[in-house]
Amino acid sequence: MPVWNKAPLLFRTELIPVDRLSGEQPEHAGDVKRLGKTLVVIEFTSDDAKFEVAAKAEHRDLVTGPFTSPATVAREG
């Protein structure tokens, strides 16, 4: 469940229940500031609303949490 501090004064914190991860895209460094050059933007769905979280690519697993699992490779035996 992501935590969000509402602007403008950031005094009120809200928890946002997430239904699912609805998308992911690599982002260019010019679109988001102060996260470095390799970014990922994860889109989540909460009821009918969608919101995006930008993070460093190496922190992807921290952002997605339980909504992803490692890819598995089928092996023929």
MDTraj code that builds the backbone (N, CA, C; nanometers):
import mdtraj as md
import numpy as np

residues = "MET PRO VAL TRP ASN LYS ALA PRO LEU LEU PHE ARG THR GLU LEU ILE PRO VAL ASP ARG LEU SER GLY GLU GLN PRO GLU HIS ALA GLY ASP VAL LYS ARG LEU GLY LYS THR LEU VAL VAL ILE GLU PHE THR SER ASP ASP ALA LYS PHE GLU VAL ALA ALA LYS ALA GLU HIS ARG ASP LEU VAL THR GLY PRO PHE THR SER PRO ALA THR VAL ALA ARG GLU GLY".split()
xyz = np.array([
    [0.0841, -0.1166, 0.0000],
    [0.0000, 0.0000, 0.0000],
    [0.0890, 0.1233, 0.0000],
    [0.0895, 0.2005, -0.1081],
    [0.1720, 0.3212, -0.1125],
    [0.1243, 0.4272, -0.0133],
    [0.2174, 0.5074, 0.0289],
    [0.1886, 0.6192, 0.1181],
    [0.2083, 0.7469, 0.0388],
    [0.1143, 0.8382, 0.0510],
    [0.1182, 0.9614, -0.0269],
    [0.0989, 1.0792, 0.0658],
    [0.1866, 1.1783, 0.0551],
    [0.1737, 1.3035, 0.1300],
    [0.1111, 1.4068, 0.0381],
    [-0.0044, 1.4575, 0.0778],
    [-0.0768, 1.5521, -0.0068],
    [-0.0143, 1.6906, -0.0024],
    [-0.0036, 1.7521, -0.1189],
    [0.0460, 1.8897, -0.1297],
    [-0.0650, 1.9841, -0.0846],
    [-0.0415, 2.1067, -0.0528],
    [0.0822, 2.1804, -0.0709],
    [0.1757, 2.1723, 0.0492],
    [0.1254, 2.1464, 0.1696],
    [0.2121, 2.1509, 0.2867],
    [0.2613, 2.0137, 0.3315],
    [0.2103, 1.9077, 0.2718],
    [0.2530, 1.7709, 0.3005],
    [0.2322, 1.7317, 0.4465],
    [0.1305, 1.7904, 0.5109],
    [0.1028, 1.7584, 0.6511],
    [0.0107, 1.6383, 0.6663],
    [-0.0587, 1.6024, 0.5612],
    [-0.1559, 1.4946, 0.5702],
    [-0.1087, 1.3753, 0.4877],
    [-0.0929, 1.2625, 0.5513],
    [-0.0467, 1.1417, 0.4847],
    [-0.1652, 1.0483, 0.4636],
    [-0.1743, 0.9909, 0.3456],
    [-0.2813, 0.8973, 0.3151],
    [-0.2231, 0.7676, 0.2621],
    [-0.2870, 0.6562, 0.2964],
    [-0.2524, 0.5262, 0.2403],
    [-0.3437, 0.5016, 0.1215],
    [-0.2866, 0.4517, 0.0141],
    [-0.3646, 0.4269, -0.1070],
    [-0.3703, 0.2765, -0.1308],
    [-0.4894, 0.2165, -0.1210],
    [-0.4996, 0.0727, -0.1504],
    [-0.4790, 0.0489, -0.2996],
    [-0.3974, -0.0470, -0.3332],
    [-0.3651, -0.0755, -0.4735],
    [-0.4295, -0.2068, -0.5137],
    [-0.5007, -0.2052, -0.6262],
    [-0.5635, -0.3258, -0.6774],
    [-0.4685, -0.4091, -0.7625],
    [-0.3919, -0.3391, -0.8471],
    [-0.3003, -0.4126, -0.9351],
    [-0.1989, -0.3180, -0.9983],
    [-0.0946, -0.3774, -1.0509],
    [0.0038, -0.3052, -1.1310],
    [-0.0510, -0.3052, -1.2720],
    [-0.0696, -0.1871, -1.3304],
    [-0.1343, -0.1821, -1.4609],
    [-0.0409, -0.1484, -1.5760],
    [0.0829, -0.1144, -1.5475],
    [0.1751, -0.0860, -1.6563],
    [0.3121, -0.0465, -1.6070],
    [0.4071, -0.0514, -1.6987],
    [0.5452, -0.0149, -1.6661],
    [0.6116, 0.0352, -1.7928],
    [0.6895, 0.1399, -1.7770],
    [0.7619, 0.1928, -1.8921],
    [0.8936, 0.2533, -1.8482],
    [0.9959, 0.2414, -1.9303],
    [1.1200, 0.3119, -1.8998],
    [1.0979, 0.4602, -1.9207],
    [1.1624, 0.5402, -1.8433],
    [1.1439, 0.6852, -1.8513],
    [1.2769, 0.7511, -1.8828],
    [1.2722, 0.8625, -1.9483],
    [1.3929, 0.9363, -1.9801],
    [1.4265, 1.0320, -1.8662],
    [1.5533, 1.0508, -1.8410],
    [1.5996, 1.1329, -1.7293],
    [1.5481, 1.2757, -1.7348],
    [1.5160, 1.3278, -1.8508],
    [1.4687, 1.4646, -1.8616],
    [1.3278, 1.4853, -1.8084],
    [1.2493, 1.3777, -1.7991],
    [1.1103, 1.3896, -1.7559],
    [1.0949, 1.3918, -1.6039],
    [1.1858, 1.3299, -1.5323],
    [1.1795, 1.3224, -1.3863],
    [1.3130, 1.3710, -1.3316],
    [1.3089, 1.4533, -1.2313],
    [1.4311, 1.5116, -1.1751],
    [1.4788, 1.4347, -1.0514],
    [1.6082, 1.4377, -1.0291],
    [1.6768, 1.3896, -0.9087],
    [1.6722, 1.2396, -0.8836],
    [1.6467, 1.1598, -0.9856],
    [1.6493, 1.0146, -0.9667],
    [1.7583, 0.9473, -1.0488],
    [1.8367, 1.0232, -1.1205],
    [1.9434, 0.9651, -1.1999],
    [1.9027, 0.9464, -1.3447],
    [1.9815, 0.8683, -1.4169],
    [1.9609, 0.8549, -1.5614],
    [1.8765, 0.7343, -1.6009],
    [1.8789, 0.6271, -1.5230],
    [1.8007, 0.5085, -1.5567],
    [1.6806, 0.4994, -1.4638],
    [1.5645, 0.5282, -1.5204],
    [1.4415, 0.5331, -1.4426],
    [1.3402, 0.4337, -1.4956],
    [1.2428, 0.4027, -1.4126],
    [1.1283, 0.3239, -1.4529],
    [1.0051, 0.3908, -1.3917],
    [0.8956, 0.3893, -1.4668],
    [0.7699, 0.4438, -1.4160],
    [0.6700, 0.3287, -1.4079],
    [0.6199, 0.3044, -1.2879],
    [0.5257, 0.1963, -1.2624],
    [0.3870, 0.2586, -1.2450],
    [0.2886, 0.2061, -1.3166],
    [0.1520, 0.2554, -1.3043],
    [0.0691, 0.1548, -1.2255],
    [0.0006, 0.2033, -1.1225],
    [-0.0843, 0.1213, -1.0375],
    [-0.2295, 0.1632, -1.0553],
    [-0.3216, 0.0718, -1.0239],
    [-0.4635, 0.0995, -1.0279],
    [-0.5209, 0.0864, -0.8880],
    [-0.6017, 0.1852, -0.8508],
    [-0.6721, 0.1859, -0.7235],
    [-0.8173, 0.2203, -0.7539],
    [-0.9066, 0.1225, -0.7429],
    [-1.0459, 0.1372, -0.7874],
    [-1.0453, 0.1830, -0.9327],
    [-1.1014, 0.2998, -0.9610],
    [-1.1066, 0.3502, -1.0985],
    [-0.9928, 0.4459, -1.1300],
    [-0.9122, 0.4782, -1.0310],
    [-0.8032, 0.5744, -1.0508],
    [-0.6731, 0.5025, -1.0830],
    [-0.5871, 0.5721, -1.1560],
    [-0.4525, 0.5215, -1.1844],
    [-0.3525, 0.6253, -1.1383],
    [-0.2376, 0.5788, -1.0887],
    [-0.1310, 0.6710, -1.0527],
    [0.0025, 0.6079, -1.0855],
    [0.1013, 0.6934, -1.1079],
    [0.2342, 0.6483, -1.1486],
    [0.3354, 0.6789, -1.0404],
    [0.4328, 0.5886, -1.0268],
    [0.5435, 0.6067, -0.9341],
    [0.6720, 0.5945, -1.0148],
    [0.7576, 0.6961, -1.0073],
    [0.8868, 0.6929, -1.0759],
    [0.9938, 0.6545, -0.9752],
    [1.0890, 0.5720, -1.0187],
    [1.1967, 0.5273, -0.9313],
    [1.3195, 0.4946, -1.0151],
    [1.4323, 0.4848, -0.9485],
    [1.5523, 0.4363, -1.0164],
    [1.5257, 0.2935, -1.0614],
    [1.5797, 0.2568, -1.1763],
    [1.5556, 0.1236, -1.2315],
    [1.5978, 0.0133, -1.1341],
    [1.7056, 0.0353, -1.0605],
    [1.7512, -0.0684, -0.9674],
    [1.6606, -0.0835, -0.8449],
    [1.5664, 0.0099, -0.8253],
    [1.4721, 0.0017, -0.7131],
    [1.3342, -0.0469, -0.7563],
    [1.3253, -0.1001, -0.8754],
    [1.1981, -0.1463, -0.9293],
    [1.1273, -0.2447, -0.8372],
    [1.1989, -0.3422, -0.7843],
    [1.1379, -0.4432, -0.6974],
    [1.0829, -0.3825, -0.5689],
    [1.1454, -0.2773, -0.5193],
    [1.0951, -0.2107, -0.3992],
    [0.9624, -0.1404, -0.4277],
    [0.9464, -0.0875, -0.5474],
    [0.8239, -0.0167, -0.5833],
    [0.7107, -0.1148, -0.6110],
    [0.7375, -0.2208, -0.6843],
    [0.6313, -0.3128, -0.7241],
    [0.5877, -0.4071, -0.6126],
    [0.6764, -0.4375, -0.5202],
    [0.6400, -0.5224, -0.4065],
    [0.5794, -0.6543, -0.4491],
    [0.4640, -0.6907, -0.3921],
    [0.4056, -0.8217, -0.4200],
    [0.3341, -0.8313, -0.5543],
    [0.3323, -0.7250, -0.6326],
    [0.2579, -0.7265, -0.7571],
    [0.3353, -0.7867, -0.8729],
    [0.4561, -0.8318, -0.8508],
    [0.5320, -0.8990, -0.9557],
    [0.5991, -1.0213, -0.8965],
    [0.6328, -1.1121, -0.9824],
    [0.7094, -1.2289, -0.9403],
    [0.8212, -1.2488, -1.0416],
    [0.9294, -1.3139, -1.0015],
    [1.0396, -1.3353, -1.0960],
    [0.9930, -1.4143, -1.2177],
    [1.0477, -1.3807, -1.3316],
    [1.0139, -1.4542, -1.4544],
    [1.0659, -1.5954, -1.4442],
    [0.9892, -1.6886, -1.4943],
    [1.0318, -1.8276, -1.4939],
    [1.0577, -1.8720, -1.6366],
    [1.1526, -1.9578, -1.6523],
    [1.1879, -2.0100, -1.7844],
    [1.1539, -2.1573, -1.7875],
    [1.0712, -2.1944, -1.8837],
    [1.0342, -2.3353, -1.8979],
    [1.1501, -2.4101, -1.9612],
    [1.1857, -2.5203, -1.9015],
    [1.2957, -2.6023, -1.9548],
    [1.2410, -2.7362, -2.0004],
    [1.2872, -2.7745, -2.1165],
    [1.2458, -2.9056, -2.1664],
    [1.3418, -3.0089, -2.1139],
    [1.2879, -3.1190, -2.0700],
    [1.3754, -3.2101, -2.0045],
    [1.3982, -3.3385, -2.0609],
])
top = md.Topology()
chain = top.add_chain()
for i, resn in enumerate(residues, 1):
    res = top.add_residue(resn, chain, resSeq=i)
    for name in ("N", "CA", "C"):
        top.add_atom(name, md.element.get_by_symbol(name[0]), res)
traj = md.Trajectory(xyz[None], top)
